[in-house]
Amino acid sequence: MGATSVSPLAPAAFPELAAIAGVKLHTATLGIRYKGRPDVFLAELAPGTQVAGVFTTSTTASAAVRWGREALKGGSARAFFVNAGNSVAFTGKAGEKFVADKVEAASKALGCDKTEIFTASTGVIGEPTTANRITDAIGDLLANDAGWLDAAKAIMTTDTFPKGATAKATINGTTVSISGFAKGSGMIEPNMATMLGFIFTDAAIPHAVLQAILADCNNRSFNAITVDSDTSTSDTVLVAATGKAGNDAVSGIDDPALADFKTVLEDVLRDLAHQIVRDGEGATKFITVNVSGAVTEKEARIAAKAIANSPLVKTAIAGEDANWGRIVMAVGKCGVTADPNKLTIAIGGITLAKNGERVEDYDEAPVDAHIKGQYIDIHADLGFGDGTATVWTCDLTHGYISINADYRS
C-alpha cells in the first residue's frame, strides 16, 4: 500500500517554513488508514482571516469539495480541517454526513460559523466511513500544537516525502510571509490531484482580491503539472490571509502594491507543484515540456499536456530513449493547429527534427547524455503563432504500476 522508498527526485530536506501570525497547527494520529503517523490536521485561523480556494473540476467531486465551494462564498475561514486515509468521495449520504459532522465539531470547538470551516479528505474513493473517530478527538487535536512538518506529513498518502515552501514579499513597504505545504503523488492532473495544498500568509488582502490572485497563479503552477492525466475527485487548494502583517489596504487585483506578492505567491505555488511532480508515483525523471509557436496560448497548453501525458513519451524517457517521433505523434493527435512542415522538436536544447523531417547529420550523443539525467527538457515549436505554454511532468516506470496495482491492499 503506497511507495516504500523516497523518490530519487526528492529535495534534500523539508524546508524551514516561516511562522505565520494568526495560524496555529494541530495534528492527531488516529489510524484512519495509515498506522503510526499523523493522519488528521487542523489549521486554526485567527478571526477575520480571508480565504481563497480552487477545487477539482471533476463532475464526481467529493462532498468536501462541494462543501468548500459553497463555504468559499462567505470569504472568511477559521479552520482548514483535513484527514488522510479515506477521500470519503462517492459515498453518497454517508460522505455528506462525514463532512457535516467534521464541520459541526470544528465550528463548535472554535465558536465560529460553519461556513468558516473548510474540510478536505484524501485517500481511497468509495469507502464509506463515519467521522466519529475524528470528531471525538477534536479536543485532543486542538490541544496538540504541531509544526509545519507534522502537518505536511498528516496529509500524505502515497507521497514519499512531505512538501513545503516558504517566501517573503512586500506590500506597500510592509514585509509579509507566505508558507504552505501540499500533498500529491498519483491521480495528478489538476484541473482546478489526489492533490491538496494549503498556503498561509499574514498579508491583509480581501477575499475577492485573494481569490483572483490565486485563480491566476494556479493556472501557471498546479494547473500546469501532470503525473498521469487523472483528475481527482478531491483536488483542493486553499489560501488563508490572516491580515496580521498590518500592511496598508489594497484597492483591488490591479493595485501596483500587490505586484511583488503575486510574483512570490506564484513562486511558492510552483515550488509545491514541482515537488508533486518530483514525487510522482514511480518517478525517476522530472520533465519540462515547453510548447511555442501555437496559434493561441490555449492550444499551446493542449499540445504541452498531450506530450506530457503520452504514455509513449513518458516510457521512452524512462527508458532513456530519445524517441522524438513520439513527441511528433503527441502533437499530431491532440487537435491543435499543426503542420509537420512547420514543426520543430528539440530535446535538451538540441534540435532533432524540423521542416517535416529529421535534422540531417545531427549528433545524438549529447541528446543521449541529456536524457540519461534526472531533469529532461522537451521543446516543440508549432510554427504558427505566439502561443506558448509550459507543463511539468515525470516519466512512467513500472513503479507506477506497482503502487497503483496494490493501492487498496
BELJOJO-V686924 format. One record per residue. N is the residue number from 1. RES is the residue in one letter. PHI is phi in whole degrees, -180 to 180 (none if undefined). PSI is psi in degrees with one decimal (none if undefined). Layout:
N/RES/PHI/PSI
N/RES/PHI/PSI
This chain:
1/M/none/96.5
2/G/93/170.2
3/A/-74/150.5
4/T/-113/-12.4
5/S/-130/153.7
6/V/-72/138.9
7/S/-54/139.4
8/P/-66/-12.4
9/L/-98/5.6
10/A/-66/146.4
11/P/-61/161.5
12/A/-63/-32.1
13/A/-162/160.9
14/F/-69/133.7
15/P/-71/160.2
16/E/-83/103.4
17/L/-85/139.3
18/A/-66/138.1
19/A/-66/145.5
20/I/-117/115.7
21/A/-59/134.6
22/G/92/6.2
23/V/-126/125.9
24/K/-121/131.5
25/L/-105/139.5
26/H/-135/143.4
27/T/-136/161.7
28/A/-146/151.9
29/T/-111/102.0
30/L/-114/-2.6
31/G/66/34.9
32/I/-59/-43.4
33/R/-145/-41.6
34/Y/-97/138.4
35/K/-101/140.9
36/G/78/16.8
37/R/-149/157.4
38/P/-56/138.5
39/D/-136/6.9
40/V/-137/135.8
41/F/-137/145.6
42/L/-134/124.2
43/A/-97/115.2
44/E/-90/123.3
45/L/-113/143.4
46/A/-63/146.8
47/P/-53/140.0
48/G/90/-4.1
49/T/-59/131.0
50/Q/-91/148.6
51/V/-133/148.0
52/A/-133/153.1
53/G/-154/149.2
54/V/-131/146.0
55/F/-134/165.5
56/T/-54/148.1
57/T/-93/3.8
58/S/-58/137.1
59/T/-80/-4.2
60/T/-112/37.9
61/A/-61/149.4
62/S/-70/165.5
63/A/-62/-33.7
64/A/-64/-41.4
65/V/-65/-43.8
66/R/-63/-39.8
67/W/-64/-44.6
68/G/-61/-40.3
69/R/-59/-40.5
70/E/-74/-44.5
71/A/-62/-31.4
72/L/-61/-25.0
73/K/-63/-23.6
74/G/-75/-26.3
75/G/85/-8.5
76/S/-128/160.3
77/A/-143/143.2
78/R/-114/-13.9
79/A/-162/145.1
80/F/-109/122.9
81/F/-125/110.9
82/V/-132/141.4
83/N/-130/150.0
84/A/-110/159.4
85/G/109/-21.5
86/N/-158/121.3
87/S/-75/-15.7
88/V/50/32.9
89/A/-99/146.6
90/F/57/43.9
91/T/-122/19.7
92/G/57/-138.7
93/K/-63/-31.0
94/A/-63/-40.0
95/G/-67/-39.9
96/E/-64/-39.9
97/K/-68/-37.9
98/F/-56/-48.8
99/V/-66/-45.1
100/A/-61/-39.9
101/D/-67/-41.4
102/K/-62/-44.8
103/V/-62/-45.3
104/E/-60/-47.2
105/A/-63/-44.4
106/A/-70/-39.4
107/S/-67/-37.3
108/K/-67/-43.9
109/A/-66/-33.7
110/L/-99/-6.4
111/G/65/46.3
112/C/-135/174.0
113/D/-71/147.6
114/K/-60/-33.2
115/T/-70/-5.6
116/E/-96/4.6
117/I/-106/123.5
118/F/-113/128.7
119/T/-115/158.7
120/A/-153/149.8
121/S/-140/147.8
122/T/-142/141.4
123/G/146/-153.5
124/V/-65/141.0
125/I/-89/140.6
126/G/84/15.7
127/E/-106/100.9
128/P/-61/144.2
129/T/-158/172.9
130/T/-114/163.4
131/A/-92/4.1
132/N/-53/-45.4
133/R/-60/-34.4
134/I/-81/-48.0
135/T/-68/-34.0
136/D/-66/-23.2
137/A/-99/10.3
138/I/-60/-37.7
139/G/-65/-47.9
140/D/-64/-36.9
141/L/-61/-48.8
142/L/-70/-19.7
143/A/-84/-11.4
144/N/-103/90.8
145/D/-69/138.4
146/A/-131/165.5
147/G/-99/178.1
148/W/-59/-41.6
149/L/-64/-46.3
150/D/-62/-39.6
151/A/-64/-42.1
152/A/-65/-37.3
153/K/-69/-30.4
154/A/-68/-17.3
155/I/-106/7.1
156/M/-76/146.8
157/T/-120/-96.3
158/T/-85/3.7
159/D/-54/143.1
160/T/-102/-8.7
161/F/-153/149.7
162/P/-74/149.7
163/K/-122/122.3
164/G/-140/159.2
165/A/-155/152.6
166/T/-152/153.4
167/A/-166/169.6
168/K/-125/149.4
169/A/-140/172.6
170/T/-124/141.3
171/I/-130/114.4
172/N/52/39.8
173/G/84/-6.2
174/T/-95/130.8
175/T/-79/130.4
176/V/-123/152.3
177/S/-110/149.2
178/I/-133/126.8
179/S/-138/145.6
180/G/-165/169.0
181/F/-146/163.5
182/A/-149/165.9
183/K/-136/150.6
184/G/162/141.9
185/S/-153/-44.2
186/G/-133/174.2
187/M/52/55.0
188/I/-123/97.8
189/E/-147/84.1
190/P/-56/137.2
191/N/-128/67.4
192/M/-93/none
193/A/none/-119.7
194/T/-69/109.9
195/M/-122/130.8
196/L/-129/142.5
197/G/-144/135.9
198/F/-132/118.8
199/I/-124/140.3
200/F/-130/140.1
201/T/-141/151.2
202/D/-92/6.0
203/A/-66/150.9
204/A/-98/102.6
205/I/-139/126.1
206/P/-67/155.2
207/H/-50/-51.6
208/A/-62/-39.0
209/V/-70/-44.4
210/L/-61/-39.8
211/Q/-63/-43.4
212/A/-65/-39.6
213/I/-65/-46.9
214/L/-62/-45.7
215/A/-59/-40.1
216/D/-70/-50.2
217/C/-65/-33.5
218/N/-61/-34.6
219/N/-63/-29.7
220/R/-104/13.2
221/S/-132/-90.6
222/F/-63/-32.6
223/N/-81/1.2
224/A/-113/21.8
225/I/-123/157.2
226/T/-156/139.2
227/V/-106/-45.2
228/D/-143/10.6
229/S/75/5.3
230/D/-101/121.2
231/T/-90/124.5
232/S/-74/162.1
233/T/-77/-9.0
234/S/-124/-0.6
235/D/-50/127.5
236/T/-149/130.6
237/V/-127/125.2
238/L/-123/139.5
239/V/-122/127.9
240/A/-112/129.8
241/A/-118/107.8
242/T/-78/-20.9
243/G/78/3.7
244/K/-74/-13.3
245/A/-71/-23.2
246/G/74/24.4
247/N/-67/158.5
248/D/-61/153.1
249/A/-63/145.9
250/V/-104/149.6
251/S/-87/-20.6
252/G/166/-178.8
253/I/-59/-29.9
254/D/-94/7.0
255/D/-60/122.6
256/P/-57/-25.6
257/A/-64/-18.9
258/L/-91/-2.4
259/A/-56/-48.4
260/D/-68/-40.2
261/F/-61/-44.4
262/K/-59/-46.3
263/T/-62/-45.8
264/V/-70/-40.7
265/L/-61/-43.1
266/E/-62/-37.7
267/D/-61/-42.8
268/V/-65/-45.8
269/L/-63/-41.2
270/R/-67/-39.0
271/D/-58/-48.3
272/L/-65/-40.9
273/A/-61/-43.0
274/H/-63/-37.6
275/Q/-64/-34.4
276/I/-63/-43.8
277/V/-64/-41.1
278/R/-64/-20.1
279/D/-106/16.2
280/G/-53/139.0
281/E/-56/117.5
282/G/79/4.8
283/A/-67/141.3
284/T/-126/-11.0
285/K/-139/140.1
286/F/-100/123.9
287/I/-117/127.3
288/T/-103/123.9
289/V/-112/116.5
290/N/-110/130.4
291/V/-121/131.7
292/S/-131/172.7
293/G/72/15.9
294/A/-81/160.1
295/V/-63/-38.8
296/T/-140/164.6
297/E/-62/-37.0
298/K/-61/-43.9
299/E/-68/-34.7
300/A/-62/-42.6
301/R/-63/-42.0
302/I/-61/-45.0
303/A/-67/-41.8
304/A/-63/-42.5
305/K/-65/-36.9
306/A/-63/-41.4
307/I/-67/-48.0
308/A/-66/-28.4
309/N/-95/-7.1
310/S/-67/118.7
311/P/-59/-32.2
312/L/-70/-39.9
313/V/-65/-46.4
314/K/-66/-37.5
315/T/-74/-31.7
316/A/-62/-43.0
317/I/-64/-42.0
318/A/-60/-37.6
319/G/-86/4.8
320/E/57/44.0
321/D/-115/115.6
322/A/-78/59.7
323/N/-84/81.1
324/W/-67/-19.6
325/G/-60/-29.0
326/R/-71/-28.6
327/I/-70/-42.4
328/V/-57/-46.0
329/M/-57/-46.4
330/A/-64/-39.9
331/V/-64/-43.6
332/G/-67/-27.1
333/K/-86/-14.6
334/C/-92/-1.9
335/G/89/4.8
336/V/-85/165.6
337/T/-67/116.0
338/A/-151/152.8
339/D/-146/125.0
340/P/-57/-28.9
341/N/-76/-8.7
342/K/-110/-12.8
343/L/-80/134.6
344/T/-123/133.1
345/I/-121/131.3
346/A/-134/145.9
347/I/-128/128.0
348/G/62/29.6
349/G/80/3.4
350/I/-109/121.7
351/T/-73/126.2
352/L/-106/-31.8
353/A/-146/141.5
354/K/-162/158.8
355/N/55/37.1
356/G/84/7.5
357/E/-159/170.3
358/R/-66/143.3
359/V/-64/128.0
360/E/-66/130.5
361/D/60/28.2
362/Y/-70/150.9
363/D/-91/112.8
364/E/-81/-12.5
365/A/-58/-48.7
366/P/-67/-29.2
367/V/-67/-43.9
368/D/-61/-40.7
369/A/-64/-41.5
370/H/-63/-44.4
371/I/-74/-12.7
372/K/-84/-8.0
373/G/-82/-176.8
374/Q/-91/-18.1
375/Y/-121/114.2
376/I/-113/135.1
377/D/-116/126.2
378/I/-120/135.7
379/H/-133/129.0
380/A/-124/122.8
381/D/-108/120.1
382/L/-82/-18.4
383/G/76/22.9
384/F/-117/-36.4
385/G/-157/-154.2
386/D/-105/4.4
387/G/-70/130.9
388/T/-132/157.0
389/A/-161/150.5
390/T/-127/132.9
391/V/-131/144.3
392/W/-115/138.3
393/T/-149/-172.3
394/C/-135/172.7
395/D/-77/170.3
396/L/-117/111.7
397/T/-118/174.6
398/H/-64/-22.9
399/G/-59/-35.2
400/Y/-63/-42.5
401/I/-63/-45.5
402/S/-62/-44.2
403/I/-64/-45.2
404/N/-82/-25.1
405/A/-67/-28.3
406/D/-109/11.8
407/Y/-59/-38.5
408/R/-91/-4.3
409/S/-79/none
